[in-house]
Amino acid sequence: MFTLTVNDESRSFPAPLTVAELLQQLGFDRRRVAVEVNQEVVPAAEHPHRRLSERDAVEIVTLVGGGAPTSPAEPADRALTIGPFRFQSRLITGTGKYSSYDVMRDCLDASGCEVTTVAVRRERLVDKEGRNILDFLDLSRYTILPNTAGCFSAEDAVRHARLARELLTNLNNPGASWVKLECLGDPRTLLPDPLDTLRATETLVKEGFHVLVYTSDDPIQARRLKAAGAVSVMPAGSPIGSGQGILNPNNIRIILEYLKEGDLDYPVIVDAGVGTASDVTVAMELGCDGVLLNTGIAHAQNPLLMAFAMRHACLAGRQAYLAGRIPRKLYAQASSPMEGRIAPTRS
């Protein structure tokens, strides 16, 4: 009998073998393994000629880990539902602060958004070239979400909402039935006034509006706004236009817990403060249903490229949330299997 040590296991054979013959007897495909004899690699071209000696130590290795041999189809996600509306994209973008209408149009397209926000203003109905923003918005493609930006009282916010409904009704856009409510407390922080925000929400809900309401990250106020009938509560990640990202993720977690208790599909959308793609991903990984942003794209050095980045970040964060992250651990845990390791070098 002829004895070899193969992968630390003693094996007996009727007669001496070449490396190629050993692999054939063991049922291994020579193209899918690497062979070491006495800790020296034997190239595949030498396998038919390399004869093994009694008690040689042979290591036969292949690759482990990796993924499936074919790419799986990307899992479908359920639609974002806000009141009567259904959307596939969970990114909502604004139309303000762009250097031109052309840049705005291209960035909306790149972002993949289906909803875009507009403010109601009496000035600048046309620009110096005689163009109106509506010339650059495909109303058959986008659902317009009018907002009450710049309002500092419940009364002004309600007036703006009513005017927006009239305007969008004339345009036959479905956005006529909803409004993004902003009721600001002061011009420096642009944080919401909690009392007037709540009053305006109650009034607009009574008038049949589907109200998406901008609020701070106060979980108690968020719960009150939902109770008042808002179809979506939209906590700020940080002050409007600040680009600071999600400053208080714990409060966002509490808001999600409060508002989704017994109502898992209730949409919570982070609104304001997003500066870059990672901020969007963080919001989505927390479990938020969407992100609304404007300045992060419009004031980027390359707005079009940032629009693409925000689009991918929103999808990546959503998929990561649905996939479920691994638990955080204090110590290392190898991703490659410990079994079947090559025998340690013996000095």
C-alpha positions in Angstrom: 0.0 0.0 0.0 1.0 3.6 -0.7 0.3 6.1 2.0 -0.1 9.9 1.7 -1.3 12.6 4.0 -4.0 14.5 2.2 -5.4 17.6 3.9 -4.1 16.3 7.2 -5.8 12.9 6.7 -3.8 9.7 6.2 -4.9 8.0 2.9 -3.8 4.7 1.5 -3.7 3.8 -2.2 -2.8 0.5 -4.0 0.2 2.0 -5.9 2.2 5.2 -6.2 0.5 8.1 -8.0 1.1 11.2 -9.8 -0.6 14.4 -8.7 -3.0 14.1 -11.6 -3.8 10.5 -10.8 -4.5 11.4 -7.2 -6.9 14.2 -8.2 -8.7 11.8 -10.6 -9.1 9.1 -7.9 -10.4 11.7 -5.4 -12.9 12.9 -8.0 -11.5 16.5 -8.2 -11.6 18.7 -11.3 -8.0 19.8 -11.8 -9.1 23.2 -13.0 -10.9 24.0 -9.8 -8.2 23.1 -7.2 -4.6 24.2 -6.3 -2.2 21.5 -5.0 0.7 21.8 -2.6 3.1 19.0 -1.9 5.2 19.3 1.2 4.3 23.0 1.3 5.5 23.6 -2.3 2.9 24.6 -4.9 2.7 22.2 -7.9 1.6 24.1 -11.0 -1.3 22.4 -12.9 1.0 21.8 -16.0 3.2 19.5 -13.8 0.4 17.5 -12.3 0.7 14.6 -14.8 4.4 14.3 -14.3 4.9 15.0 -10.6 5.1 11.6 -8.8 4.3 11.5 -5.2 6.5 9.7 -2.6 5.5 7.7 0.4 4.3 9.9 3.3 4.2 13.1 1.2 1.9 15.8 2.7 -0.6 17.0 0.0 -2.8 20.0 0.4 -5.7 20.3 -2.1 -7.6 23.6 -1.8 -10.4 25.3 -3.6 -12.4 28.5 -3.1 -15.3 28.9 -0.7 -17.7 31.7 0.0 -19.0 34.0 -2.7 -22.6 34.0 -3.9 -25.0 32.2 -6.1 -23.8 31.2 -9.6 -26.5 33.4 -11.2 -27.6 36.9 -10.2 -31.0 36.8 -8.4 -33.7 39.2 -9.4 -33.9 42.3 -7.3 -36.8 41.9 -4.8 -39.8 44.1 -5.4 -40.8 46.5 -2.7 -44.3 47.6 -1.8 -45.3 51.1 -3.0 -45.0 54.2 -0.8 -48.5 55.0 0.2 -49.5 58.5 1.4 -53.2 58.9 1.8 -54.7 58.1 -1.6 -51.4 58.3 -3.4 -49.1 55.4 -4.4 -45.5 55.8 -5.6 -42.5 53.5 -6.3 -39.9 56.1 -5.6 -39.4 57.1 -2.0 -37.4 60.2 -2.8 -39.3 63.5 -3.0 -37.4 66.5 -4.3 -38.0 70.2 -4.4 -37.8 72.7 -7.2 -36.2 75.6 -5.5 -32.6 77.0 -5.4 -31.5 75.7 -8.8 -29.3 77.8 -11.0 -31.7 77.5 -13.8 -35.0 75.8 -14.8 -33.0 73.5 -17.2 -30.8 72.2 -14.3 -33.9 71.7 -12.2 -35.6 69.7 -14.9 -32.6 67.5 -15.4 -32.1 66.9 -11.7 -35.7 65.9 -11.1 -35.3 63.3 -13.9 -32.0 62.0 -12.5 -33.4 61.7 -9.0 -36.1 59.3 -10.2 -38.7 61.1 -8.1 -42.4 61.0 -8.9 -43.3 63.8 -6.5 -41.8 67.3 -6.5 -42.6 70.2 -4.2 -43.5 73.8 -5.3 -44.2 76.9 -3.3 -47.0 79.3 -4.0 -45.8 82.9 -4.8 -47.3 86.0 -6.4 -44.0 87.4 -7.6 -41.8 86.1 -10.3 -44.6 84.5 -12.3 -42.1 84.5 -15.2 -38.3 84.9 -15.2 -36.3 87.5 -17.1 -36.6 85.3 -20.2 -40.4 85.1 -19.9 -40.3 81.5 -18.7 -42.5 79.9 -15.9 -41.5 77.0 -13.8 -44.5 75.1 -15.2 -42.9 75.1 -18.6 -40.2 72.8 -17.1 -42.4 70.4 -15.1 -44.0 67.5 -16.9 -47.4 67.5 -15.1 -48.3 64.1 -16.7 -45.2 62.6 -15.0 -44.9 64.4 -11.7 -47.5 64.7 -8.9 -47.0 68.2 -7.6 -46.8 68.6 -3.9 -47.6 72.3 -3.0 -46.0 73.5 0.2 -46.7 76.5 2.4 -43.0 77.5 2.6 -42.5 80.9 4.2 -45.7 80.9 6.2 -45.3 81.9 9.9 -48.9 81.5 11.0 -51.7 79.0 10.7 -53.8 81.5 8.9 -51.2 82.2 6.2 -50.5 78.5 5.7 -54.2 77.7 5.2 -54.5 80.5 2.7 -51.5 79.2 0.7 -52.9 75.7 0.7 -56.3 76.9 -0.6 -54.6 78.9 -3.4 -52.4 75.9 -4.3 -55.5 73.6 -4.5 -57.2 76.1 -6.9 -54.1 76.4 -9.1 -53.5 72.6 -9.4 -57.1 71.9 -9.9 -57.0 74.2 -12.9 -54.0 72.2 -14.2 -55.7 68.8 -13.6 -52.8 67.6 -11.5 -53.7 65.1 -8.7 -51.5 67.2 -6.3 -54.5 69.5 -5.9 -55.8 67.3 -3.1 -52.8 67.4 -0.8 -50.4 69.9 0.7 -47.0 69.9 2.5 -47.7 72.0 5.5 -45.0 74.3 6.9 -45.8 76.7 9.7 -42.5 78.3 10.8 -41.6 79.7 14.2 -38.9 82.1 13.2 -36.8 83.1 10.1 -33.5 82.3 11.7 -33.9 78.6 12.4 -36.9 77.9 10.2 -38.1 75.4 12.8 -41.8 74.8 12.9 -44.2 76.6 15.3 -45.8 73.6 17.1 -49.0 75.4 18.1 -49.8 77.0 14.7 -48.7 73.8 12.9 -51.2 71.8 14.9 -54.0 74.4 14.3 -53.3 74.5 10.6 -53.3 70.7 10.4 -56.7 70.5 12.1 -58.2 73.2 9.8 -56.9 71.7 6.5 -57.9 68.2 7.4 -61.5 69.5 8.0 -61.4 71.1 4.6 -60.5 67.8 3.0 -56.8 68.2 2.4 -54.4 65.3 2.7 -51.9 67.0 4.9 -48.2 66.1 5.0 -46.9 68.1 7.9 -43.3 69.3 8.5 -42.4 69.1 12.2 -39.5 69.0 14.5 -38.1 65.7 15.8 -40.3 65.9 18.9 -42.1 62.5 19.3 -45.0 64.0 21.3 -45.7 66.7 18.7 -45.5 64.0 16.0 -48.1 61.9 17.8 -50.4 64.9 18.1 -50.2 65.7 14.4 -51.0 62.2 13.4 -54.0 62.3 15.8 -55.1 65.5 14.1 -55.4 63.7 10.8 -52.2 64.2 9.0 -51.6 61.5 6.3 -47.9 61.8 6.9 -45.7 63.3 9.6 -42.4 64.7 8.3 -39.8 65.2 11.0 -36.8 67.4 10.3 -33.4 65.6 10.3 -31.9 69.0 11.0 -32.7 72.7 10.2 -33.9 73.4 6.6 -31.0 73.8 4.2 -28.4 73.2 6.9 -27.0 70.0 5.4 -26.3 68.6 8.8 -28.0 65.3 8.2 -29.9 63.4 10.9 -28.8 65.0 14.1 -31.0 63.0 16.5 -31.6 59.5 15.2 -32.9 58.3 18.5 -35.8 60.8 18.3 -36.6 59.6 14.8 -36.6 56.0 16.1 -39.1 57.0 18.8 -41.3 58.8 16.3 -41.3 55.7 14.1 -42.2 53.6 17.1 -45.1 55.9 18.2 -46.6 56.5 14.8 -46.3 53.0 13.5 -47.7 51.3 16.6 -50.7 49.3 15.3 -50.3 51.1 11.9 -47.1 49.8 10.3 -47.8 51.4 6.9 -48.2 55.0 8.3 -45.6 57.0 6.3 -42.9 58.9 8.2 -40.8 60.9 5.8 -37.6 62.8 6.9 -37.9 66.4 5.6 -35.0 68.9 5.8 -31.4 69.0 6.6 -30.1 66.4 4.2 -26.7 67.3 2.8 -25.4 64.3 1.0 -26.3 60.7 -0.1 -25.2 59.1 3.2 -27.8 61.3 5.1 -30.5 59.8 2.9 -29.3 56.3 3.5 -29.2 56.8 7.3 -32.8 58.0 7.3 -34.0 55.1 5.2 -32.0 52.6 7.3 -33.7 53.9 10.4 -37.0 52.7 8.9 -38.3 56.0 7.5 -40.6 55.6 4.5 -39.1 58.3 2.4 -36.9 61.4 2.3 -37.8 64.9 1.1 -34.9 67.2 0.1 -34.0 70.1 -2.1 -30.8 72.0 -1.1 -28.7 68.9 -1.0 -29.1 68.5 -4.7 -29.6 72.1 -5.9 -26.6 73.5 -4.1 -24.2 70.6 -4.7 -21.1 71.4 -6.8 -22.5 69.1 -9.4 -26.3 69.0 -8.9 -27.0 66.4 -11.6 -24.5 63.9 -10.2 -25.8 64.5 -6.7 -29.3 63.8 -7.9 -28.2 60.4 -9.1 -26.4 59.8 -5.8 -29.5 60.7 -3.8 -31.6 58.3 -5.9 -29.3 55.4 -5.3 -28.8 56.2 -1.7 -32.6 56.2 -1.1 -32.9 52.8 -2.7 -29.8 51.4 -0.9 -31.0 52.6 2.5 -34.5 51.1 2.0 -33.1 47.7 0.8 -30.7 47.6 3.7 -33.5 48.3 6.2 -35.6 45.6 4.7 -32.7 43.2 4.6 -31.9 43.7 8.3 -28.4 44.6 9.4 -26.1 42.3 11.3 -25.9 42.8 15.0 -23.0 45.0 16.2 -20.4 42.9 18.1 -17.4 43.9 20.2 -15.1 41.3 18.8 -14.2 40.0 15.4 -16.1 37.2 13.6 -14.4 35.7 10.5 -16.5 35.8 7.4 -14.6 32.9 5.8 -15.2 29.4 7.4 -12.6 28.2 9.9 -13.1 24.6 8.8 -10.9 23.2 6.0 -8.1 25.7 6.5 -4.7 24.9 5.0 -2.4 23.2 7.5 -0.2 25.7 9.4 3.4 25.9 8.3 5.6 23.9 10.6 9.0 25.4 11.5 
